[in-house]
Amino acid sequence: MTFPVCLAALAFVWPLLGAALVMSLNTPRSRDVAVWMAGIGCALAVAVFLFPATGTAGWDDDPVQRAGRVMLAFGLLLSVLESATIPNRLLRGLPHISTALAGLACVTPDPIVGLGILEASLAYGVFVFSRPAGQAMAGWALLRTGSVGIFLVLAGLLLPAGQPPSGLMLACGIVMLAGLTPFGQPWREENDTLLFLPFAGAALLLAMRLRPHGGEAFETALMAAGLASVWLTACAGRSDNGKHMRLFRTFPSALALIAVGAKADVAALLFLSGWCLAGGSRSERLWAARALACFPPGAPFVGCLLLLSVMSDWSWFFTVLTIAGILCAIVRAVPVQEGAALFWPQDAAGRVACTVLIVTGFLVPLAMMLGAF
């Protein structure tokens, strides 16, 4: 077994080891250990990107997929940094397990196996959420919505490849799995992001691999659904208490699906980094909303430039609609208050997120010029 294969195997197993260690420790020490384990997981994911296990059956050789798993790892680090001390052992280990299963789902050679892993991740997360008394119905609603999306994707894979029914089935399933407003998961509370951040991220990475089977209908349906979600966010009413910022939690997912439909995978990767680092519960914060609404100089802004450059060659009508939707969203994301916190957050987790977003926005175009993507 070669060193890159061993490194890749360790990177996928590491979050599971982190979950076992975090759940076995006492509550006061668990958060510090979780941060260290997540940080080492980020280093392993970056190492796998730099030293891929090429030519080995079962391992994905796509650099965009490898970079996407790096974003999932950093999303885990941010989730752990932002989480306070959690007394519930199962909930404490949930982000690690969800990230591990999401990474495994993306690397499987058969997308059907990846969907099965995502279903297992969803079922485990719902089990953790539903254990408290009175949460059974809410847990069932989460499982039902996610399972419908997975079964739609499976139905599309069973239909003949390249046909419109297959593409539409696949697109509907991916839209539900990615959590697009208003089609996706009914998030109940902030803890739900511990499951859905890696879950939706894996769905976006799987959508890139389903493109050959779905064909043109799949791509067009993804772009239409993403554009509808972008405009729904852009047209939402503003409020001074920040509640309208919650809609921005799915804004990068909508743009990422548009990028997948337009075959702009690098742009989708940049939007995925915004989703993992500034999405979810962080979308209610001012700096996160600005990043998700494609303010410069972060990764989503660079992804916007790449996406629009590709879309202009495909359809000027879709390009103009997308630009208008993004501009309206930017206007919605400009808060009434002013201050340094709008640009540079005060907490450590937010500073890490902003730093990674800016570095990603600069490094990815440089890597494209050097031929890494």
C-alpha positions, 0 to 999 in steps of 0.5 A, spaced: 500 500 500 502 506 497 503 512 502 498 516 498 493 511 499 495 510 507 494 518 507 487 518 504 485 512 508 487 516 515 484 522 512 477 519 512 478 515 518 480 520 522 473 524 524 471 517 526 476 517 531 475 524 533 468 522 534 470 516 539 475 520 543 470 526 544 464 522 546 469 518 551 471 524 554 468 528 560 465 534 558 470 540 560 475 537 556 471 534 550 471 541 546 479 542 546 480 535 544 475 536 538 478 542 536 485 539 536 482 533 532 478 537 527 485 541 526 489 535 524 483 533 520 484 539 516 491 538 515 490 531 513 485 533 508 490 538 505 495 533 504 490 528 500 489 534 496 497 535 495 498 528 494 492 524 491 492 517 491 491 517 483 490 510 479 487 506 485 480 503 484 475 506 489 479 513 490 476 519 486 482 523 482 478 529 481 482 535 484 475 539 485 472 533 489 479 533 493 478 540 494 471 539 496 473 534 501 478 540 504 472 544 505 468 539 509 474 538 513 474 546 515 467 546 516 468 541 521 473 545 524 469 551 524 463 547 527 467 545 533 470 552 534 463 555 535 460 549 539 460 551 546 461 545 551 455 540 549 453 535 555 450 530 550 455 525 548 452 523 542 450 530 539 458 532 541 460 527 536 455 528 531 459 533 526 465 529 526 461 523 524 457 527 519 463 529 516 466 522 516 460 519 512 460 525 507 467 524 505 466 517 504 459 518 500 463 523 495 469 518 494 465 512 493 466 509 485 458 508 485 454 514 486 448 509 489 453 507 494 454 514 496 447 515 497 446 510 501 452 512 506 448 519 506 442 516 508 445 512 514 448 519 516 441 522 515 438 516 519 444 517 525 443 525 525 435 524 526 436 519 531 441 523 535 436 529 534 430 525 536 432 522 543 429 528 547 422 527 549 417 530 544 422 530 538 420 524 535 415 528 530 420 533 528 425 527 527 421 524 522 420 530 518 427 531 517 428 523 515 422 524 511 424 530 507 432 527 506 429 520 504 425 523 499 431 527 496 435 520 496 429 516 493 428 521 487 436 521 485 436 513 486 429 513 481 433 518 476 439 513 476 435 507 474 432 511 468 436 511 462 441 515 462 441 522 458 433 522 458 429 528 460 425 524 465 432 521 468 435 528 469 429 531 472 428 526 477 436 527 479 435 534 479 429 534 484 433 529 488 439 534 489 435 540 490 432 537 496 438 534 499 442 541 498 437 544 502 435 549 497 429 554 499 424 553 499 425 545 497 430 543 502 430 541 509 426 544 515 431 546 520 429 546 527 434 549 531 442 551 530 444 544 532 441 541 526 447 545 522 452 539 525 448 534 521 446 538 514 453 542 513 457 536 511 450 533 508 448 538 503 456 539 502 456 532 500 450 532 495 453 538 491 459 534 490 455 528 488 451 532 483 458 534 479 458 526 478 451 525 476 452 530 470 453 525 465 447 520 467 442 526 467 444 530 461 442 536 459 435 536 462 439 535 469 443 541 468 438 546 466 433 544 472 439 545 476 440 552 474 432 553 474 432 551 481 438 555 483 436 561 480 429 561 483 432 560 490 437 566 489 431 570 487 427 568 493 433 570 497 434 577 493 426 578 494 425 577 501 423 583 506 429 586 510 428 587 517 432 590 522 433 584 527 437 580 522 432 574 522 432 575 514 439 573 514 437 566 515 435 566 508 442 566 506 444 560 509 442 556 502 444 562 498 451 559 496 448 552 495 443 555 490 449 559 486 453 552 487 448 548 483 447 553 478 455 552 477 454 545 477 449 546 471 453 550 467 459 546 468 463 551 472 466 546 477 471 550 480 466 556 481 461 551 485 467 549 489 468 556 491 461 557 493 461 550 497 467 553 501 462 559 503 457 554 505 461 550 509 465 556 512 459 562 513 453 558 512 448 554 516 447 558 523 453 563 521 448 566 516 445 570 521 451 574 523 453 580 519 460 578 516 457 571 514 451 574 510 456 579 507 461 573 505 455 569 502 452 575 498 458 575 494 462 581 497 469 581 495 474 579 496 472 572 499 471 565 495 464 566 493 465 573 490 471 569 486 466 564 484 461 569 482 466 572 477 468 565 474 460 563 474 458 569 470 464 568 465 462 561 464 454 563 463 455 568 458 458 563 453 452 559 455 446 564 455 446 571 456 438 571 459 440 566 465 447 571 466 443 577 466 438 574 471 443 571 475 447 578 476 440 581 478 439 576 483 446 577 486 446 584 486 439 584 489 442 579 495 448 584 496 443 590 497 439 585 502 445 583 506 448 590 507 446 592 514 443 598 517 449 598 522 456 600 521 462 597 524 468 593 524 464 587 525 461 587 518 468 586 515 472 582 521 469 578 526 470 578 533 470 571 535 476 566 533 472 562 529 469 567 525 476 570 524 478 563 522 473 562 517 474 569 514 481 568 513 480 561 509 475 564 505 480 570 503 486 565 502 481 560 498 479 566 493 486 568 492 489 561 491 484 557 487 484 562 481 492 561 482 491 554 482 487 554 475 493 558 472 498 553 474 493 547 471 491 544 478 484 544 476 
